[in-house]
Amino acid sequence: MPSGPRPPEEADVVVVGGGVVGWSVAYWLKVLEGRRHGMRVLVVERDPTYSQASTVLSVGGIRQQFSLPENIRMSRFSASFLRNINEHLGVPNEPPIDIQFQPSGYLFLASPKDAAALEATVQLQREEGAQVALMSPTQLKEKFPWMNTQDVAVGSYGLENEGWFDPWTLLNAFRRKAVSLGVYSCSGEVRGFVTSAEDLMPPLGSEPETARIKYVHIHMPDSLEYQPVACAIVVNAAGAWAGELLQARGLPGGLRQPPLPIQPRKRYVFSWHCPDGPGLSCPFLIDTTGAYFRRDGIAGNYLGGMSPSEEEEPDPSDLSVDDGFFQERVWPLLARRVPSFESLRPRGSWAGYYDYNTFDRNGVLGPHPKLENLFLAAGFSGHGLQHAPAAGRAVAELVVKGRYESLDLQRLGWRRLVEGEPLEEDGVV
Ligand SMILES: Cc1cc2nc3c(=O)[nH]c(=O)nc-3n(C[C@H](O)[C@H](O)[C@H](O)COP(=O)(O)OP(=O)(O)OC[C@H]3O[C@@H](n4cnc5c(N)ncnc54)[C@H](O)[C@@H]3O)c2cc1C
């Protein structure tokens, strides 16, 4: 593995994790630095090949159809950002960015039992400015003749700002721009911290209630050494491993409480070929059962999957795929919804990790309650790619300006974890 540049000895902000969220935070910090011109921002990424990073293993969807106003607003912010991506992330003398956005919309289907809830959510989405149409089974059948609407009571179809794009391109565009603005990066793993708690000599058996991180310890790939980097601020953008990062060496036990409830949850993606499938009119369809699929290009290829139930959660210790899950669980549901999928030909599969917040399946943003200079940007539970532009900006605002300016995301802060008040999102797929 190439070792890449060594980190500087000190940085104003150390961003742990070089996925789309980490690079978005770094980019926005440089955009917003203002009078703090010259802010030294370092992004630390342990795997330059991104072999397990959620960003590059995702299916690239963006939608406004969420049930929480904050999530709708973040998606709307991101949609506008992506529409003008070259104004934001273009770099002089470099090729323009084409994120290959496919504006095909999301289509959520509801059974009679769930119809009223879907309609209420659409009402909220419209109040937030989202263009979402409610469609009867007859209307659905007219627009999407390939669909079996037998058990469907209503569908909600996004008319703008919805579809999918290429995640790699967005990650690379953030990285290229941030580096052009002077952000440092290094390959290495943050494995420990030195905090101000070590300077204090509390009475035996007690710990300070709060502390600051003074150094991050980066384990370099080409040596046995740890490289200490002195820092003023740390941003935890370690994705599915954000919870694990807060168990690292050097953080006194009491300062780890409450634990950050973010863990990797394995999700399979299957791809298949079906020349008689829905074709160009295919949206990103979320079935009444939770199974989903979308078009993949224009040559009769599709991809999709389904989140397992709690009892079915696969072992997350590696990214192997259980193809039986497709054969037994997903395919029958797909074929019921789209009869032509009965004769689909499986092409391949992969697995990635949802950055799963077991508390309420939503991102956790903002300052840690006990580590005063640690900020969180993780836990998006399957919607972090599309929310990265907005979440990165929001966290950068907190760091640079001390408050949210573009979007008020306070409710997504730590407080709800401490107070035990979940902020549920119904639209986790
Ligand atoms: C199958 C699947 C489908 C998805 N579909 C969508 C979708 O359609 N739309 C959507 O918006 N989202 C989707 N997501 C979710 C989305 O991919 C994630 O929410 C998002 O990519 C999170 O970005 P991240 O930068 O936080 O995480 P990552 O991309 O995982 O980046 C985190 C990085 O941190 C690094 N890291 C971890 N610990 C350390 C450490 N101690 N030191 C240094 N580096 C460290 C890791 O190596 C990793 O590269 C999907 C996810 C999966 C798995």
The ligand as a Tripos MOL2 file, in Angstrom:
@<TRIPOS>MOLECULE
LIG
   53    58     1     0     0
SMALL
NO_CHARGES

@<TRIPOS>ATOM
      1 C1        -25.2580   -0.8090    0.1620 C.3       1 LIG1
      2 C2        -25.3380    0.6280    0.5250 C.ar      1 LIG1
      3 C3        -26.1870    1.4620   -0.1840 C.ar      1 LIG1
      4 C4        -26.2730    2.8180    0.1410 C.ar      1 LIG1
      5 N1        -27.0670    3.6280   -0.6070 N.ar      1 LIG1
      6 C5        -27.1230    4.9560   -0.3450 C.ar      1 LIG1
      7 C6        -27.9000    5.8110   -1.1610 C.ar      1 LIG1
      8 O1        -28.5340    5.3790   -2.1080 O.2       1 LIG1
      9 N2        -27.9180    7.1240   -0.8530 N.ar      1 LIG1
     10 C7        -27.2410    7.6500    0.2240 C.ar      1 LIG1
     11 O2        -27.3140    8.8390    0.4710 O.2       1 LIG1
     12 N3        -26.4750    6.8350    1.0030 N.ar      1 LIG1
     13 C8        -26.4040    5.5170    0.7450 C.ar      1 LIG1
     14 N4        -25.6530    4.6950    1.5300 N.ar      1 LIG1
     15 C9        -25.0390    5.2460    2.7510 C.3       1 LIG1
     16 C10       -23.8160    6.0230    2.4280 C.3       1 LIG1
     17 O3        -22.9700    5.2540    1.6010 O.3       1 LIG1
     18 C11       -23.0850    6.3990    3.7200 C.3       1 LIG1
     19 O4        -24.0090    6.9670    4.6340 O.3       1 LIG1
     20 C12       -22.0010    7.4230    3.4430 C.3       1 LIG1
     21 O5        -21.1970    6.9980    2.3870 O.3       1 LIG1
     22 C13       -21.1730    7.6570    4.6820 C.3       1 LIG1
     23 O6        -20.0250    8.3640    4.2930 O.3       1 LIG1
     24 P1        -18.8060    8.4330    5.2790 P.3       1 LIG1
     25 O7        -17.8070    9.3260    4.6480 O.co2     1 LIG1
     26 O8        -19.3140    8.8080    6.6280 O.co2     1 LIG1
     27 O9        -18.3290    6.9340    5.4050 O.3       1 LIG1
     28 P2        -17.2420    6.1020    4.5760 P.3       1 LIG1
     29 O10       -17.3920    6.3080    3.1220 O.co2     1 LIG1
     30 O11       -17.3100    4.7160    5.0830 O.co2     1 LIG1
     31 O12       -15.9000    6.7720    5.0190 O.3       1 LIG1
     32 C14       -15.4050    6.6180    6.3290 C.3       1 LIG1
     33 C15       -13.9210    6.3850    6.2040 C.3       1 LIG1
     34 O13       -13.3430    6.4440    7.4920 O.3       1 LIG1
     35 C16       -12.2030    5.6000    7.4700 C.3       1 LIG1
     36 N5        -11.8510    5.3280    8.8530 N.ar      1 LIG1
     37 C17       -12.5800    4.6970    9.7850 C.ar      1 LIG1
     38 N6        -11.9390    4.6690   10.9700 N.ar      1 LIG1
     39 C18       -10.7650    5.3140   10.7800 C.ar      1 LIG1
     40 C19        -9.6640    5.6100   11.6380 C.ar      1 LIG1
     41 N7         -9.6560    5.2220   12.9250 N.pl3     1 LIG1
     42 N8         -8.6060    6.2650   11.1110 N.ar      1 LIG1
     43 C20        -8.5970    6.6480    9.7940 C.ar      1 LIG1
     44 N9         -9.6130    6.3740    8.9390 N.ar      1 LIG1
     45 C21       -10.6870    5.7300    9.4390 C.ar      1 LIG1
     46 C22       -12.6630    4.3950    6.6840 C.3       1 LIG1
     47 O14       -11.5810    3.6870    6.1340 O.3       1 LIG1
     48 C23       -13.5690    5.0290    5.6240 C.3       1 LIG1
     49 O15       -12.9000    5.1910    4.3870 O.3       1 LIG1
     50 C24       -25.5160    3.3420    1.2190 C.ar      1 LIG1
     51 C25       -24.6520    2.5040    1.9210 C.ar      1 LIG1
     52 C26       -24.5480    1.1710    1.5730 C.ar      1 LIG1
     53 C27       -23.6100    0.2870    2.3210 C.3       1 LIG1
@<TRIPOS>BOND
     1     1     2 1
     2     2     3 ar
     3     2    52 ar
     4     3     4 ar
     5     4     5 ar
     6     4    50 ar
     7     5     6 ar
     8     6     7 ar
     9     6    13 1
    10     7     8 2
    11     7     9 ar
    12     9    10 ar
    13    10    11 2
    14    10    12 ar
    15    12    13 ar
    16    13    14 ar
    17    14    15 1
    18    14    50 ar
    19    15    16 1
    20    16    17 1
    21    16    18 1
    22    18    19 1
    23    18    20 1
    24    20    21 1
    25    20    22 1
    26    22    23 1
    27    23    24 1
    28    24    25 2
    29    24    26 1
    30    24    27 1
    31    27    28 1
    32    28    29 2
    33    28    30 1
    34    28    31 1
    35    31    32 1
    36    32    33 1
    37    33    34 1
    38    33    48 1
    39    34    35 1
    40    35    36 1
    41    35    46 1
    42    36    37 ar
    43    36    45 ar
    44    37    38 ar
    45    38    39 ar
    46    39    40 ar
    47    39    45 ar
    48    40    41 1
    49    40    42 ar
    50    42    43 ar
    51    43    44 ar
    52    44    45 ar
    53    46    47 1
    54    46    48 1
    55    48    49 1
    56    50    51 ar
    57    51    52 ar
    58    52    53 1
@<TRIPOS>SUBSTRUCTURE
     1 LIG1         1 GROUP 0 **** ****
